[in-house]
């Protein structure tokens, strides 16, 4: 079982309002891993989720927008189950107390492969500061402190 909000949060982290549509969900030993890359390959990332809502599997999600629409119909806690044909998962069932919807899974060959990401070891950043920028930073800090004081 997984709450609708948690599932939508996981999906939103890679979908990014439509920048990424096709991904693989890989679950092993209760950990869900999602590697994603945008269609024009200018954005890539990884998502890791503990307490995976599905059994150990590899699911090819081809159209995340369609999956989001199916999730939006449901409410509360969701039960995610899988249908398997031979050795390949073909459907993801999303069930709540009122609805049982099915999402057709794709062939994993249709999902774009994400290359490796090489992050630099160090970042060199040079920022030119003048009196106006420093004054604005100080004003912003004071406003944040005022907001924090009002909250407590």
N, C-alpha and C positions, 0 to 999 in steps of 0.2 A: 504494500500500500504506500502511496505517496500523495501528498496534498496537491491539489490543482495548482496552487500558487508556487510551490517548489518546482513542479514540473515546468510550468511556464517560465520560471526564473532560469532554469537550466537551459531551456531552448532559446530564450532571449539572449543569453550570453554568447551564443555563436551565431544566431540568426541576424542580429544587429539590424533590425528593421529591413530585412530583405537583402543585405549584402552577401549573405551566405545561405544557399538553399540546400545543397547536397552534402551530407556528412555520413560518417559511420559512427555508430554507437557501439563501443566494444566494452563488454562487461566481463570481468573476471574476478572471482573471489569477492563479490560484493562491491567492487569499485568500477564505476562507469568512467571511461575515457572517451573524449570526443576531440579529434584533431580536425581543424577546419581551415579552409582557405577560400577567399572570396573568388568570384567568377573571373575577375580581371587580375587575380594573383597579387594584389597590392596589400592584402591584409591576411594574416595567418595567426593561428593560436591554438592553444590546448585548453581543455576544460577537464577537470577531474572532480568526480563526485563520489563521496562515500555513501554507503547504504543504498546501492543501486536498486531501483524499483523492479528490475527485470532479472531473470536468471542469466547465468553465464552464456553469452551469445555475442554475435557480430551482426548488427542490424544496419542495413543500408537505407538511410532516409534520403529520398531523392527530392521531395518537394516539402520543405519545412513550412511554407506558408499554408499548405493544405493540412499538415499536421496541426498547426496552430488553430486553424478553424475547427477541427474536430475536438481539440482540447477545450476550446472556448464554449462548446455546447454543454460541457459537464460541470459539476459542482462538487465541492467538498473533497473527500478522500477518494482516490482513484486506484483501481486495481488494473495493473498492466499485465497482460498475458500474451503469449506468442503462439502462432500456429506454424508448424513445420511440415514441409513437404520433402520427403526423403531426408537429406541432411541440410537443407536450406530453409531459413526462416522466411515465410512468405507474408505473414500478416501480424500486425500489432493491434491487439484489442485493448481499448480503453473503456473501462466500465466504472460507473458510479451507481448510486441508488436508483436513478431514473433511466439512464442511457447505457447502451453497449454499442460503441462505434468501432469500426475496423479501419485501420490504415494499411494499405498495400505497400509492402516493403519492396525495394528495388533490388536489382542485381548489383552486387558490390563492385563490379567492373565499371558501372556507370558513375561511380563516385570519384571525383578528381583526387589524385594523390597530392599530398602536401609534401613539399621538399623539406630539407632540414633548415632550421633557422640558426644563423650564426650571429650571435650577439657580440658586440665588442667587449673586451675586458674592462676598458676604462672609457669614460666619456670626457672629452675636453669641451668645456663650455665657457665661452667668454661673453659676459654681459656688460654692456656699457651703462653705467648708472650716472644720472644727473640729479640735481636737487629736486626736480619735479617728480621723478620716479620714486626717489626715497621718501618724499612727503606722502605720495599716494600709498606706498606700502605701509607707512606708519598709520595713516588714516584707516586703511583696511584692517590692520591689526587691532586698533582701538574699537572699531565696529564689531569685530568678531568677539572681542572680550565683553562688550556690552550685551550682545546677544546671549552669550554664555551665562552672564550674570542673571539675565531675565529668566533663563530656563531653570535655574537652580534656586 
